[in-house]
């Protein structure tokens, strides 16, 4: 086993928490679709990173080419957040002293 900053049990705990975040966002999608979709996507990206790290720590290579998956999921969340930011600036009321 490699000398690493992560241990198997902690990575499994992280993965479990991320899975819970993902599930809550998925379950509550109708409350705020754009926000929940963004949270869901970011949780999936983080979950993939945790899975890859767990595979590295345990010297198992199960996931092939996770980079494309991560980029696709991250792209959706990034687009939603940049659109939100654009609308936020436009909607800001003008005022003068």
N, C-alpha and C positions, 0 to 999 in steps of 0.2 A: 504494500500500500504506500502511496506517495505521502510525503510530508506536506500537509496542506493546512490552510487556515480554517477549513471547515471539517466537521466530522459528520458521519453518516446520520446520526440521530438528529442533529440540529438541522441538517438539510431536509430530512423527512418532516420535521416540525414546520420549517419554512414552507415547504411544499403543501402541507396540510392547511396552513393559514391562507396561503394564496388560493387554494382550491375553495376555501370557504368564502373568501372575498369574491371570487368569480361566481360562485353559486348564488350569493346574495344579490349581486348585480344582475344576474340573469333572471332571478325570481322577481325582482322589482323593476324590471325593464320599463313597464308602463308608467311608473311614477315620473320618470324623467329619461326618456329614451336616449337622448344624446349623451347625457352624463353616464348613464348605466352602460351604454355601449363603449364609451371611452374607458371606464373602470374595468369592464370585462376584458377589453383588448389589452390593457396594461397588465392585468393579472395574468393573462395568457402568456404574454411576453416574459414576465418574471417567472412564471411557472416553468416555461421552457428553459430559461437560464438555470433554475434550480435543478431541473431534471438532468441537464447536461453536466452541471457541477457534481451532482450525485453520481453520475456515471463515471466521471473522472476520478472521484475519490474511491469508488469501488472497483476501478479498473475494468469497467464494463462499457462497451460501446454499442448501445442499442439504437440510438436516434441517428439517422443519416441526414445530413444537410439541414440542420436546424436554422441556418442563417436565413434562408428564404422565408420560412415560416415566421421568424421573428420580424424580419423586415416588413412583411405584409401586415401583420398585426399592429406593429408600431406605426406603420404608415397611416392606417385608419385613425388611430388615436391622435396622431400628430395633426392630421387634417382637421379633425373635429376641434381640437384645441386652438389651432391657428384661426379657424373660422370664428370660433367663439371670441377670440381676442379682437378680431376685426370688427365684429358687431358690437362688442363692448365699447370700443373707442368711438364708433359712430354714434352710439346711443347716449354717450355722455353729454349731459346738458351744458350748453354754453352759458357762461356767466361772466360778469365783469364787476370789478370793485367800484 
